């Protein structure tokens, strides 16, 4: 076998490949194939940092699968609980829709009654786009708002009076 002549041929990779191809006939010491003590320490540190042990990988995988199964089971239980509540949810949903529909119909009825009232005040059947009709409608709406505010104020006063009376009755007991 020919001797190593080029500096590149002294690299570890080349020497190992040469020994692997031709074996002992190369005359290379087989001890060259193994790492030196310093290289071995470096390799062990590298493997400890970047190459986890198979047992650790298996344990992590098992723990991950168990966590996924637990999460899936919890999700399925939550879905079953929600399915049990579904009829009640449907009922409340449709009740809300009916309540809003009733509110809307009541608002439309009140608005129509207001329009009819304004037409009676004007004394003729005016179109809603008429300027006189618009003014009378706005005036009537303002009157209603004032009446509602006055009613709310009276309620608050009545509640205050009731609380005062209740306080007086309590003090009379002692």
RAVEN-V401359 format. One record per residue. N is the residue number from 1. PSI is psi in degrees with one decimal (NA if undefined). D_LAST is the distance of its C-alpha to the last C-alpha in Angstrom with 2 decimals. Layout:
[[N PSI D_LAST] [N PSI D_LAST]]
This chain:
[[1 143.5 122.39] [2 152.0 122.41] [3 161.7 120.73] [4 124.4 117.69] [5 -27.8 119.11] [6 148.9 116.26] [7 -31.9 113.20] [8 -25.6 110.93] [9 -10.5 112.42] [10 -1.6 110.87] [11 151.2 107.32] [12 -44.1 105.49] [13 -41.3 104.99] [14 -43.3 108.68] [15 -42.4 109.80] [16 -43.2 107.49] [17 -41.2 108.71] [18 -43.7 112.30] [19 -37.3 111.80] [20 -36.4 110.04] [21 -44.8 112.95] [22 -12.1 115.87] [23 -146.1 114.55] [24 -17.4 116.41] [25 -13.9 119.47] [26 -23.7 117.78] [27 12.1 117.99] [28 140.8 114.35] [29 123.4 112.38] [30 -19.0 109.73] [31 -17.7 107.28] [32 -23.2 106.89] [33 -27.8 104.89] [34 152.4 101.93] [35 155.3 99.60] [36 172.2 99.94] [37 -43.3 97.29] [38 -41.0 95.65] [39 -37.7 95.68] [40 -41.1 94.23] [41 -44.7 91.30] [42 -43.6 90.73] [43 -42.1 90.96] [44 -41.1 88.45] [45 -41.8 85.98] [46 -46.3 86.47] [47 -37.4 85.94] [48 -36.0 82.83] [49 -41.5 81.38] [50 -12.0 82.52] [51 92.2 83.62] [52 157.6 80.88] [53 153.9 81.97] [54 -40.2 82.37] [55 -40.7 79.86] [56 -42.5 77.25] [57 -42.5 78.01] [58 -43.8 77.75] [59 -42.5 74.42] [60 -44.0 73.02] [61 -43.4 74.30] [62 -43.7 72.80] [63 -40.2 69.40] [64 -42.9 69.54] [65 -41.5 70.42] [66 -41.3 67.60] [67 -40.9 65.11] [68 -42.3 66.48] [69 -41.9 66.23] [70 -45.5 62.62] [71 -41.1 61.74] [72 -42.4 63.56] [73 -43.1 61.84] [74 -42.1 58.38] [75 -42.9 59.36] [76 -40.7 60.62] [77 -41.2 57.39] [78 -41.5 55.39] [79 -42.6 57.70] [80 -41.4 57.22] [81 -41.9 53.42] [82 -36.4 53.76] [83 -37.2 56.18] [84 -32.0 53.67] [85 -5.2 51.10] [86 -46.0 53.74] [87 -41.3 53.10] [88 -38.1 49.42] [89 -42.0 50.48] [90 -44.7 53.01] [91 -48.1 50.48] [92 -36.2 47.95] [93 -48.4 50.85] [94 -31.5 52.09] [95 -41.1 48.60] [96 -42.4 48.25] [97 -44.4 51.69] [98 -41.0 50.86] [99 -43.6 47.61] [100 -38.1 49.54] [101 -42.6 52.27] [102 -41.8 49.82] [103 -46.3 48.31] [104 -43.7 51.82] [105 -39.1 52.82] [106 -41.9 49.73] [107 -44.5 50.53] [108 -42.4 54.15] [109 -43.2 53.14] [110 -41.2 50.87] [111 -43.0 53.66] [112 -40.1 56.20] [113 -39.5 53.96] [114 -43.0 53.58] [115 -43.9 57.37] [116 -39.7 57.99] [117 -42.4 55.55] [118 -39.3 57.39] [119 -38.0 60.70] [120 -39.2 59.50] [121 -43.4 58.44] [122 -30.5 61.87] [123 3.2 63.58] [124 166.1 66.00] [125 93.5 66.14] [126 152.7 66.18] [127 148.0 66.75] [128 -19.5 63.89] [129 -7.9 66.23] [130 142.0 66.76] [131 -42.0 65.48] [132 -40.1 63.95] [133 -44.5 62.19] [134 -43.7 60.79] [135 -46.4 59.47] [136 -39.1 57.85] [137 -45.0 56.33] [138 -41.6 54.89] [139 -42.7 53.46] [140 -40.7 51.86] [141 -40.5 50.36] [142 -41.2 48.87] [143 -41.5 47.34] [144 -41.4 45.77] [145 -43.9 44.37] [146 -41.8 42.86] [147 -40.3 41.35] [148 -41.2 39.80] [149 -41.8 38.35] [150 -41.3 36.93] [151 -41.9 35.38] [152 -39.9 33.84] [153 -42.4 32.43] [154 -39.3 30.85] [155 -44.9 29.32] [156 -42.2 27.79] [157 -41.8 26.42] [158 -40.8 24.98] [159 -42.6 23.36] [160 -42.8 21.89] [161 -41.9 20.60] [162 -40.4 19.11] [163 -40.3 17.31] [164 -43.2 16.01] [165 -39.9 14.87] [166 -38.5 13.21] [167 -39.1 11.40] [168 -42.3 10.39] [169 -38.0 9.28] [170 -41.0 7.09] [171 -28.0 5.55] [172 -28.6 5.53] [173 -30.0 3.81] [174 NA 0.00]]
